[in-house]
């Protein structure tokens, strides 16, 4: 059991693949889905349209046992959709705008727990309405904040993202996003040090695709790094970073040490790239991790 609730804020949408396959997605939704499977019971805060896709999302969440109190329904905006194209095992996204998750209303928020662990990304703050609701959550709940940088051109501005770092304790991003946020500092470690020196960040997790990931700590302890196993058979990489984030969050609320958390996050992300899409309704997929980690 854990004594800290997780709030997950941001987009939920359908990923639409070239072969006509459609899958539930959105980085925050993927994270919340995995956390539910791991028994963490997150409060997912987002918005869907008053349409068929929105109903499908509600039904999927209910069937997975997720709390629907934070899921709003917008009468005038459609449920989010994204066209996904895969090139050299890397996804590219065409994101519909506007849509319901751009209009998450602060006045419709459920009761929030005190001092939760709050996960959010950067796509859902492209609209001032949802951006304002995120700030309202921070003001009301006073959370420990985990921000997952997911830069999706053209839906981000540096002036919207940098101020968020002032209220963030744990930052996750990939090496491309690090260069976008800190473009003039040369080597990776210099960019990392620039972030630590200019923000209250405690941890920075940097993902490197097939090269694995590394966790840097503000205390100055040596960085922890890990590489994927050599036996992984990649189906697609959609949602791999979200799977990684979900286990980082899980490790935080379960008080795992950083080395254990990083190892398990890489292990789970490696399993997700061996399935189609970012999530699965097959509960047996999670059983080996639940058995080993509990």
Secondary structure per residue as TSV (DSSP state, phi and psi in degrees):
chain	resnum	aa	ss	phi	psi
A	1	X	-	360.0	155.1
A	2	X	-	-120.8	156.9
A	3	X	S	-110.4	9.2
A	4	X	S	-126.7	122.2
A	5	X	-	-79.6	150.4
A	6	X	E	-105.0	129.6
A	7	X	E	-105.4	130.7
A	8	X	E	-115.6	121.5
A	9	X	E	-117.3	135.0
A	10	X	S	142.1	-153.6
A	11	X	-	-80.3	146.1
A	12	X	-	-130.1	138.0
A	13	X	E	-160.9	176.8
A	14	X	E	-107.9	125.3
A	15	X	E	-82.6	126.5
A	16	X	E	-112.4	117.7
A	17	X	E	-94.9	160.2
A	18	X	T	-57.8	-29.5
A	19	X	T	-85.2	7.1
A	20	X	S	94.6	-10.2
A	21	X	-	-66.4	140.9
A	22	X	E	-129.4	133.9
A	23	X	E	-137.7	144.6
A	24	X	E	-61.5	141.1
A	25	X	E	-160.4	-156.8
A	26	X	-	98.9	125.0
A	27	X	H	-53.0	-49.7
A	28	X	H	-61.4	-40.6
A	29	X	H	-62.4	-44.0
A	30	X	H	-58.7	-43.5
A	31	X	H	-62.0	-46.4
A	32	X	H	-62.8	-38.5
A	33	X	H	-60.7	-47.6
A	34	X	H	-66.2	-41.0
A	35	X	H	-61.9	-37.5
A	36	X	H	-62.6	-42.7
A	37	X	H	-62.8	-31.0
A	38	X	T	-86.0	3.3
A	39	X	T	85.9	14.2
A	40	X	-	-86.5	-13.5
A	41	X	-	48.8	62.8
A	42	X	-	-73.0	156.3
A	43	X	E	-94.2	111.3
A	44	X	E	-95.2	122.2
A	45	X	E	-112.3	116.4
A	46	X	E	-161.4	-167.0
A	47	X	E	-148.8	142.4
A	48	X	E	-124.0	166.4
A	49	X	E	-81.9	164.8
A	50	X	S	-86.0	71.4
A	51	X	S	-150.2	179.4
A	52	X	H	-62.4	-41.4
A	53	X	H	-64.7	-38.5
A	54	X	H	-62.0	-41.0
A	55	X	H	-65.6	-37.2
A	56	X	H	-63.8	-37.9
A	57	X	H	-65.9	-45.6
A	58	X	H	-59.9	-43.5
A	59	X	H	-65.3	-39.7
A	60	X	H	-64.6	-43.8
A	61	X	H	-63.3	-44.8
A	62	X	H	-62.7	-41.8
A	63	X	H	-65.6	-25.6
A	64	X	T	-90.4	-2.2
A	65	X	T	82.9	16.3
A	66	X	-	-80.7	151.4
A	67	X	B	-73.4	122.0
A	68	X	-	-95.9	3.5
A	69	X	T	-63.6	-25.4
A	70	X	T	-94.7	-0.2
A	71	X	E	-93.6	112.2
A	72	X	E	-90.7	160.2
A	73	X	E	-121.7	124.5
A	74	X	E	-103.9	124.3
A	75	X	S	-73.7	-23.1
A	76	X	S	-112.5	-0.9
A	77	X	S	-126.1	141.9
A	78	X	-	-78.7	159.8
A	79	X	-	-62.6	142.6
A	80	X	E	-64.2	146.2
A	81	X	E	-140.2	150.4
A	82	X	E	-139.2	132.5
A	83	X	E	-88.8	124.4
A	84	X	E	-108.8	127.8
A	85	X	E	-118.6	135.4
A	86	X	E	-107.1	122.3
A	87	X	E	-129.6	120.8
A	88	X	T	53.7	43.5
A	89	X	T	66.7	10.8
A	90	X	E	-114.5	131.5
A	91	X	E	-80.9	145.4
A	92	X	E	-123.3	146.5
A	93	X	E	-125.6	136.6
A	94	X	E	-115.3	105.7
A	95	X	E	-102.0	123.6
A	96	X	-	-67.6	138.8
A	97	X	S	-147.3	139.3
A	98	X	S	-84.8	171.0
A	99	X	-	-154.8	-179.6
A	100	X	G	-60.5	-38.9
A	101	X	G	-70.2	-9.6
A	102	X	G	-75.1	-13.0
A	103	X	G	-125.9	46.1
A	104	X	-	-70.2	123.4
A	105	X	-	-94.4	129.5
A	106	X	G	-67.1	-30.4
A	107	X	G	-71.8	-10.7
A	108	X	G	-107.6	10.9
A	109	X	-	-67.8	142.5
A	110	X	-	-75.3	175.5
A	111	X	-	-60.0	134.7
A	112	X	-	-108.1	142.9
A	113	X	-	-71.7	157.4
A	114	X	T	-80.6	136.4
A	115	X	T	53.5	49.5
A	116	X	-	-77.5	176.1
A	117	X	E	-92.8	116.8
A	118	X	E	-105.3	123.0
A	119	X	E	-104.0	134.0
A	120	X	E	-149.8	157.3
A	121	X	-	-104.4	-151.0
A	122	X	S	-124.6	-11.9
A	123	X	S	-69.2	-43.2
A	124	X	G	-70.3	-11.7
A	125	X	G	-91.8	9.8
A	126	X	G	-65.9	-22.9
A	127	X	S	-107.0	137.4
A	128	X	H	-60.2	-26.5
A	129	X	H	-65.4	-54.6
A	130	X	H	-67.0	-35.0
A	131	X	H	-61.4	-40.6
A	132	X	H	-66.4	-36.0
A	133	X	H	-67.0	-38.0
A	134	X	H	-59.8	-43.5
A	135	X	H	-64.9	-35.9
A	136	X	H	-63.9	-39.9
A	137	X	H	-61.7	-44.9
A	138	X	H	-62.4	-40.7
A	139	X	H	-66.7	-42.1
A	140	X	H	-76.2	-42.0
A	141	X	H	-97.0	-19.6
A	142	X	-	51.5	60.8
A	143	X	-	-86.4	165.8
A	144	X	E	-83.9	123.3
A	145	X	E	-104.9	129.1
A	146	X	E	-112.9	113.8
A	147	X	E	-107.8	128.3
A	148	X	E	-105.9	106.5
A	149	X	-	-72.6	120.6
A	150	X	-	-135.0	86.9
A	151	X	-	-77.9	118.8
A	152	X	-	-123.3	100.1
A	153	X	T	-62.1	140.7
A	154	X	T	-95.8	25.0
A	155	X	S	-95.2	40.3
A	156	X	-	-153.7	152.8
A	157	X	-	-135.3	136.2
A	158	X	H	-58.9	-33.3
A	159	X	H	-71.0	-16.7
A	160	X	H	-87.1	-28.7
A	161	X	H	-90.4	-43.3
A	162	X	G	-55.9	-44.0
A	163	X	G	-61.1	-27.4
A	164	X	G	-66.1	-24.8
A	165	X	G	-64.7	-25.7
A	166	X	G	-65.6	-21.7
A	167	X	G	-112.4	16.4
A	168	X	-	-109.2	137.1
A	169	X	S	-99.5	-34.9
A	170	X	E	-129.8	123.5
A	171	X	E	-113.6	134.1
A	172	X	E	-122.6	134.5
A	173	X	E	-160.7	167.2
A	174	X	E	-100.9	174.5
A	175	X	H	-66.6	-29.3
A	176	X	H	-68.8	-42.7
A	177	X	H	-67.7	-34.4
A	178	X	H	-59.4	-43.5
A	179	X	H	-67.3	-31.2
A	180	X	H	-69.4	-41.9
A	181	X	H	-74.7	-38.5
A	182	X	S	-124.5	80.5
A	183	X	T	-78.9	-16.2
A	184	X	T	-116.6	19.3
A	185	X	S	-107.4	10.7
A	186	X	-	74.1	-120.5
A	187	X	S	-69.2	159.8
A	188	X	H	-54.0	-47.8
A	189	X	H	-64.9	-32.1
A	190	X	H	-68.5	-38.0
A	191	X	H	-65.0	-42.9
A	192	X	H	-61.1	-45.5
A	193	X	H	-64.1	-33.4
A	194	X	H	-63.4	-42.2
A	195	X	H	-63.6	-45.9
A	196	X	H	-63.9	-38.3
A	197	X	H	-75.0	-19.5
A	198	X	H	-111.1	1.9
A	199	X	S	-141.7	167.5
A	200	X	-	-87.7	18.2
A	201	X	-	-55.3	138.9
A	202	X	S	-100.3	-35.3
A	203	X	E	-138.7	145.7
A	204	X	E	-128.8	121.8
A	205	X	E	-103.2	122.4
A	206	X	E	-111.7	119.6
A	207	X	E	-96.5	146.3
A	208	X	-	-129.8	29.0
A	209	X	G	62.2	-127.4
A	210	X	G	-67.5	-11.1
A	211	X	G	-91.2	-1.7
A	212	X	-	98.0	-142.3
A	213	X	E	-155.1	163.2
A	214	X	E	-142.5	143.0
A	215	X	E	-110.9	122.4
A	216	X	E	-101.2	144.4
A	217	X	E	-121.3	142.7
A	218	X	T	-67.8	-23.5
A	219	X	T	-67.7	-10.4
A	220	X	-	92.1	3.7
A	221	X	-	-67.3	155.0
A	222	X	-	-57.8	141.5
A	223	X	-	-64.4	149.6
A	224	X	E	-104.4	130.9
A	225	X	E	-129.4	157.2
A	226	X	E	-150.9	150.5
A	227	X	-	-121.1	152.7
A	228	X	-	-64.9	154.6
A	229	X	-	-66.2	150.6
A	230	X	T	-78.4	-9.4
A	231	X	T	-95.8	6.4
A	232	X	-	-69.3	133.3
A	233	X	-	-110.2	103.5
A	234	X	-	-77.2	124.0
A	235	X	S	-91.3	-56.4
A	236	X	-	-156.4	160.1
A	237	X	-	-99.0	7.9
A	238	X	T	-62.0	124.5
A	239	X	T	86.0	1.0
A	240	X	H	-63.2	-43.4
A	241	X	H	-65.1	-33.4
A	242	X	H	-69.4	-40.0
A	243	X	H	-60.3	-42.3
A	244	X	H	-60.1	-46.8
A	245	X	H	-61.7	-40.6
A	246	X	H	-59.6	-36.6
A	247	X	H	-79.7	-31.2
A	248	X	H	-59.3	-43.2
A	249	X	H	-65.2	-43.5
A	250	X	H	-60.3	-43.4
A	251	X	H	-62.3	-34.2
A	252	X	H	-65.6	-47.0
A	253	X	H	-76.8	-20.3
A	254	X	T	-97.0	2.0
A	255	X	T	61.4	34.1
A	256	X	-	-69.5	151.6
A	257	X	-	-73.0	164.0
A	258	X	H	-62.9	-37.9
A	259	X	H	-63.7	-44.5
A	260	X	H	-64.9	-43.3
A	261	X	H	-60.6	-45.7
A	262	X	H	-63.7	-43.0
A	263	X	H	-61.2	-44.4
A	264	X	H	-72.2	-35.2
A	265	X	H	-62.7	-43.0
A	266	X	H	-66.9	-37.8
A	267	X	H	-61.9	-45.5
A	268	X	H	-71.4	-40.8
A	269	X	H	-60.9	-37.0
A	270	X	H	-64.5	-32.9
A	271	X	H	-72.2	-36.7
A	272	X	H	-67.4	-34.2
A	273	X	T	-71.6	-9.7
A	274	X	T	-92.9	3.8
A	275	X	S	-119.7	164.3
A	276	X	S	-82.2	125.0
A	277	X	S	85.4	-179.5
A	278	X	S	-88.7	-21.8
A	279	X	-	-137.3	171.3
A	280	X	-	-146.2	150.2
A	281	X	S	-93.1	3.6
A	282	X	-	-83.4	103.2
A	283	X	T	-65.6	-23.2
A	284	X	H	-66.8	-21.4
A	285	X	H	-59.4	-34.6
A	286	X	H	-88.5	-17.0
A	287	X	H	-59.6	-42.2
A	288	X	H	-60.1	-34.4
A	289	X	H	-74.4	-42.2
A	290	X	H	-62.2	-38.6
A	291	X	H	-68.9	-39.2
A	292	X	H	-79.8	-37.0
A	293	X	H	-86.5	-22.5
A	294	X	-	-85.9	360.0
